[in-house]
Amino acid sequence: MKIEEIEKLWIAQNRGKNTQSEVDLWNSQSEDPVYHHIPTFDDNEFLKLLERENMLDKSYDVLDIGCGVGIYSIAIAERVHSAIGFDISINMLQHGKEIIKKNDIKNVDLELIDWNTVDLEQTGMKNRFDLVFVHTSPAISSYNAFKKMIDASKRYCAICVFSTRTQPVMQKVFEIAGIEDNSRFLENSLVYMFDVLLQMGCEPKFHYEKIDYSMNQSYDGACAYYLSRVNMVKKPTESQTTDIKDYLASIVKDGLITEKMDPTLITLFWEKQPEA
């Protein structure tokens, strides 16, 4: 498929993003302890992959796009020269900065930056990093964002996403809001990425990890979360908002709303080819 076709399809399948709603969503999720847990090389498959494929080195400068709290930048700090994380949620970043300060980490920096608006030439980030990675972040949602990711690296890249996952609560909320199912968007994006990389002469590889994941939220927390998800796609009517809240109230059990998911984490990784 030609790059121009991929670019058009990618845009067509990516719902028109409401950046402020996305910011509100992640700010509202920033207190969840799951986003604060620092992974280790003993128990995290993504970190093991980076190490196994020699993508980490004490001389390397690393970029973490859509870093959230920055737990992966923090996790690799002792094995690289420097790591910098970009995210759009100031609340997420604040938690990360507190962890960095508490642990006296000197080589990790977190910045409030929207990857979609970054100009690599103006910021001096073209071919600057030895490794550029994205871990379960929606930051790479278009051809342009993906191309910038590639261009920021001078050697390695890795992007880890959830495969299509069963989310019964989310699906019901979207149904109430009249939103068409777009659950295969991430998998389609991986296909586009793979095609682009092949055309660039790279040899991309995949790694798969099956996980079990549950999200537990209070009623108020769930309302904020699911309505933010809806607002990222469209503004719900007053009636739809009421119906969504009523639905969520109907599934509260022991004070919590639980959404169980069984996704596969798919990591696409590659070494950048030297420019001719």
C-alpha positions in Angstrom: 0.0 0.0 0.0 1.3 3.4 -0.9 2.3 5.8 2.0 -0.3 8.3 0.8 -3.1 5.6 1.1 -1.9 4.6 4.5 -1.9 8.2 5.7 -5.5 8.7 4.5 -6.8 5.4 6.0 -5.1 6.1 9.3 -6.7 9.5 9.6 -10.1 8.1 8.5 -10.0 5.4 11.2 -8.8 7.7 14.0 -11.8 9.4 15.5 -11.4 13.2 15.6 -9.5 13.7 18.8 -10.7 16.2 21.4 -7.3 17.0 22.9 -8.8 18.8 26.0 -11.0 15.9 26.7 -8.0 13.6 26.5 -6.1 15.8 28.9 -9.0 15.8 31.3 -9.2 12.1 31.1 -5.6 11.4 32.0 -5.6 14.1 34.7 -8.6 12.4 36.3 -6.8 9.0 36.2 -3.5 10.3 37.7 -4.3 9.3 41.3 -4.8 5.6 40.3 -1.9 3.6 41.9 -1.7 1.4 38.8 0.0 4.3 36.9 2.5 4.8 39.7 3.9 1.3 40.0 7.5 1.2 38.7 8.1 -2.0 36.6 11.3 -4.0 37.0 13.5 -6.0 34.7 12.6 -9.1 36.7 8.8 -9.0 36.2 8.2 -6.8 33.1 8.2 -8.3 29.6 8.7 -5.0 27.8 11.8 -4.1 29.8 13.1 -7.6 29.3 12.6 -7.2 25.5 14.5 -3.9 25.5 17.4 -5.5 27.4 17.4 -8.7 25.3 17.4 -6.8 22.0 20.3 -4.5 23.2 18.2 -1.4 23.0 19.6 -0.1 26.3 23.1 1.1 27.0 24.7 3.4 29.6 25.6 5.8 26.7 22.1 6.0 25.3 19.7 8.9 25.3 16.1 7.7 25.3 12.7 9.3 24.5 9.5 8.1 26.1 6.5 9.4 24.2 3.2 9.6 26.1 5.0 8.7 29.3 2.2 9.3 31.8 3.9 9.2 35.2 7.1 8.2 33.5 7.4 4.8 35.1 9.3 3.3 32.2 11.7 6.2 32.0 12.3 5.8 35.7 12.7 2.0 35.4 15.5 2.3 32.8 17.3 5.2 34.4 20.2 3.2 35.8 20.8 1.6 32.4 20.9 4.6 30.1 22.7 8.0 29.9 19.4 10.0 30.0 15.7 9.5 29.5 13.1 12.2 28.8 9.4 11.7 28.8 6.7 13.7 27.1 3.0 13.7 28.1 -0.1 16.0 27.9 -1.2 15.3 31.5 0.3 17.8 34.0 -1.1 15.7 36.9 0.5 12.5 35.6 3.8 14.3 35.2 3.7 15.9 38.6 3.4 12.4 40.2 6.4 11.3 38.2 8.5 14.3 39.2 7.7 13.5 42.9 8.9 9.9 42.4 12.1 11.2 40.6 12.8 13.7 43.4 12.1 11.1 46.2 14.5 8.7 44.6 17.1 11.3 43.7 17.2 10.3 40.0 19.3 12.8 38.1 19.1 11.6 34.5 15.3 11.5 33.9 13.3 14.6 32.9 9.5 14.8 32.3 8.0 17.5 30.1 4.5 18.7 29.3 4.5 18.3 25.5 2.0 17.1 23.0 3.8 14.9 20.5 1.4 15.8 17.8 2.6 19.5 17.9 6.3 18.8 18.2 8.6 20.2 15.4 11.7 18.0 15.4 13.8 20.5 13.4 13.0 23.5 15.7 13.6 21.5 18.8 16.7 19.8 17.6 15.2 16.3 18.2 15.7 14.8 14.7 17.9 11.8 15.0 18.7 12.8 18.6 17.8 9.6 20.5 19.3 6.2 20.5 15.9 4.7 21.5 12.4 6.1 21.1 9.6 4.1 22.6 5.9 4.3 23.4 4.2 2.0 25.9 0.4 1.7 25.9 -0.1 5.3 25.1 -2.5 6.7 22.4 0.1 9.3 21.5 0.9 7.7 18.1 -2.5 7.9 16.3 -1.6 9.1 12.9 1.0 8.6 10.1 2.6 12.0 10.9 3.0 11.1 14.6 4.5 7.8 13.7 6.9 9.3 11.2 8.1 11.8 13.8 8.7 9.0 16.2 11.0 7.3 13.6 12.7 10.6 12.7 13.5 11.3 16.3 15.5 8.1 16.6 18.9 7.4 15.3 18.8 3.7 16.1 16.0 1.8 17.9 12.3 2.2 18.2 9.6 0.2 20.1 5.9 0.7 20.4 3.7 -1.4 22.7 -0.1 -1.3 22.3 -3.1 -3.3 23.5 -4.7 -5.6 21.0 -8.4 -5.5 20.6 -9.8 -6.2 24.0 -13.1 -7.1 25.4 -14.4 -4.1 27.4 -18.1 -4.8 28.1 -18.7 -1.6 30.2 -16.9 0.7 27.7 -18.8 -1.0 24.8 -22.1 -0.5 26.5 -21.3 3.2 27.3 -20.4 3.8 23.7 -23.5 2.1 22.5 -25.6 4.4 24.7 -23.7 7.4 23.3 -24.4 6.3 19.8 -20.7 5.8 19.0 -19.7 3.2 16.4 -17.4 0.4 17.5 -13.8 1.2 16.5 -12.1 -1.4 18.7 -9.8 -2.6 15.9 -8.2 0.8 15.4 -5.0 -0.2 17.3 -4.6 -3.4 15.4 -5.1 -1.6 12.1 -2.5 1.0 13.2 0.0 -1.8 13.8 -0.6 -3.0 10.2 0.0 0.5 8.9 3.2 0.9 11.0 4.5 -2.5 9.8 3.8 -1.6 6.1 5.5 1.8 6.5 8.6 0.2 8.1 9.0 -2.4 5.4 8.8 0.3 2.8 11.6 2.1 4.6 13.8 -0.9 4.5 13.5 -1.8 8.2 13.0 -5.3 9.5 10.3 -4.9 12.2 9.5 -7.6 14.7 6.6 -8.4 17.0 6.5 -9.6 20.6 3.2 -10.8 22.2 2.3 -11.0 25.9 -1.1 -12.2 27.1 -2.3 -10.4 30.3 -5.2 -10.2 32.6 -6.3 -6.7 33.6 -9.1 -5.4 35.8 -10.0 -1.7 36.4 -11.9 -0.9 39.6 -13.4 2.5 40.1 -15.9 4.2 42.4 -19.1 5.4 40.8 -18.0 9.0 40.6 -14.6 7.9 39.2 -16.2 5.7 36.6 -18.6 8.4 35.5 -15.6 10.8 35.0 -13.6 8.2 33.2 -16.2 6.9 30.8 -17.7 10.3 30.0 -14.2 11.6 29.2 -13.8 8.6 26.8 -17.0 9.6 25.2 -16.1 13.3 25.0 -12.9 12.4 23.2 -15.1 11.2 20.3 -18.2 13.4 20.5 -20.1 15.5 23.0 -23.0 13.4 24.4 -26.5 14.8 24.7 -27.9 15.5 28.2 -30.1 12.5 27.8 -27.2 10.3 26.8 -25.2 11.5 29.8 -28.0 10.7 32.1 -28.5 7.2 30.6 -24.8 6.5 30.9 -24.8 7.5 34.6 -27.9 5.4 35.2 -26.2 2.4 33.5 -23.0 2.8 35.6 -25.1 3.1 38.8 -26.8 -0.2 37.9 -23.5 -2.2 37.8 -22.0 -0.9 41.1 -21.1 -3.8 43.3 -19.6 -3.4 46.8 -19.1 0.3 46.0 -17.1 -0.3 42.9 -17.5 -0.7 39.1 -15.2 -3.4 37.7 -14.2 -3.8 34.1 -12.4 -7.0 33.3 -10.2 -7.2 30.2 -8.1 -9.9 28.7 -5.9 -8.1 26.2 -2.7 -9.1 24.5 0.1 -6.6 24.6 1.8 -6.4 21.2 5.2 -4.7 20.9 6.5 -3.7 17.5 10.2 -3.0 17.5 12.9 -2.3 14.9 16.3 -0.9 14.2 16.4 2.1 12.0 18.2 1.8 8.7 21.0 4.3 7.9 19.9 7.0 5.6 21.4 6.7 2.1 
